[in-house]
């Protein structure tokens, strides 16, 4: 666990060296490998890595089962699009994200996930 905290602090230090502020950059946290027996509790990870004045979205994931991966990808995409939009209207953080957005944006990657192939079979009936 100390390695994760050190790595995150290293990111902050590197951004500061480039005169960038992490608070101004869209990012999310993904707590991966949640299926492992020795995985730290999400609450503990949140305390260590997302214990800030303004918390960022965070997601639990088990990548090899495609759990939490697309939710994370959808959220960072939404945050990046919001930051780059000229109007900067308030971003809606509704969950779960629009399923059509997932299929349109990440269709190729979705094909590799078992849950998406089941959903695709249901749509074809």
C-alpha positions in Angstrom: 0.0 0.0 0.0 2.8 2.5 0.7 3.9 2.1 -2.9 0.5 3.3 -4.1 0.7 6.4 -1.9 4.3 7.1 -3.0 3.4 6.7 -6.6 0.5 9.0 -6.3 2.7 11.6 -4.6 5.3 11.2 -7.3 2.6 12.0 -9.9 1.7 15.2 -8.0 5.4 16.2 -7.7 6.0 15.6 -11.4 2.9 17.7 -12.3 4.1 20.4 -10.0 7.5 20.4 -11.7 5.7 20.9 -15.0 3.7 23.8 -13.4 0.5 21.8 -13.5 -2.0 21.2 -10.7 -3.6 17.8 -10.2 -6.8 19.6 -9.1 -7.2 21.1 -12.6 -6.7 17.9 -14.5 -9.6 15.4 -14.9 -8.9 12.0 -13.4 -10.6 9.1 -11.8 -9.3 6.4 -9.5 -9.8 2.7 -10.3 -9.2 0.1 -7.6 -8.4 -2.9 -9.6 -7.9 -6.6 -8.7 -10.8 -6.6 -6.3 -11.2 -10.3 -6.7 -7.9 -11.1 -5.0 -8.1 -12.4 -1.5 -5.6 -9.9 -0.1 -7.1 -6.8 -1.8 -7.3 -3.8 0.6 -10.8 -2.6 1.5 -12.0 0.1 -0.9 -12.7 2.4 2.1 -9.0 2.2 3.1 -7.9 2.9 -0.5 -10.3 5.9 -0.6 -8.8 7.2 2.7 -5.3 6.9 1.3 -5.8 8.1 -2.2 -9.0 10.1 -2.4 -8.9 11.9 0.9 -9.1 15.4 -0.5 -11.2 18.5 -0.3 -12.8 17.6 -3.6 -12.9 13.9 -4.2 -12.8 12.4 -7.7 -14.9 9.6 -8.9 -13.5 6.2 -8.0 -14.4 2.7 -9.1 -13.8 -0.9 -8.0 -12.7 -3.2 -10.8 -11.8 -6.7 -11.8 -10.3 -6.1 -15.2 -10.0 -9.7 -16.4 -13.8 -10.1 -15.8 -14.5 -6.7 -17.4 -16.1 -5.5 -14.1 -15.8 -1.7 -13.5 -13.5 -1.1 -16.5 -16.0 0.5 -18.8 -17.6 2.5 -16.0 -14.2 4.0 -15.3 -13.5 4.6 -18.9 -16.9 6.3 -19.4 -16.4 8.6 -16.4 -13.0 9.8 -17.4 -14.2 10.3 -21.0 -17.2 12.4 -19.7 -14.9 14.5 -17.5 -12.4 15.1 -20.3 -15.2 16.0 -22.7 -16.7 18.4 -20.1 -13.4 20.1 -19.5 -12.8 20.6 -23.2 -16.3 21.8 -24.0 -16.5 25.5 -24.8 -19.7 26.1 -22.8 -18.6 24.2 -19.7 -22.2 23.3 -18.7 -22.4 21.4 -15.4 -21.6 17.8 -15.9 -24.2 15.3 -14.8 -22.7 12.5 -12.8 -25.6 10.1 -13.3 -24.9 6.5 -12.9 -25.0 4.1 -14.6 -23.9 5.9 -17.8 -26.0 5.7 -20.9 -25.6 2.1 -22.3 -25.7 3.5 -25.9 -22.7 5.7 -25.2 -20.7 2.6 -24.1 -21.6 0.6 -27.2 -21.0 3.5 -29.6 -17.7 4.8 -28.0 -16.1 1.5 -26.9 -17.8 -1.0 -29.2 -14.6 -2.8 -30.2 -13.4 -3.3 -26.7 -16.9 -4.3 -25.5 -16.8 -7.3 -27.8 -14.1 -8.9 -25.6 -16.2 -8.9 -22.5 -18.5 -11.8 -21.7 -21.2 -9.6 -20.3 -21.5 -7.6 -23.5 -21.8 -10.7 -25.6 -24.7 -11.9 -23.4 -26.3 -8.5 -23.8 -25.7 -8.6 -27.6 -27.4 -12.0 -27.9 -30.4 -10.6 -26.0 -30.6 -7.7 -28.4 -30.5 -10.0 -31.4 -33.5 -12.1 -30.3 
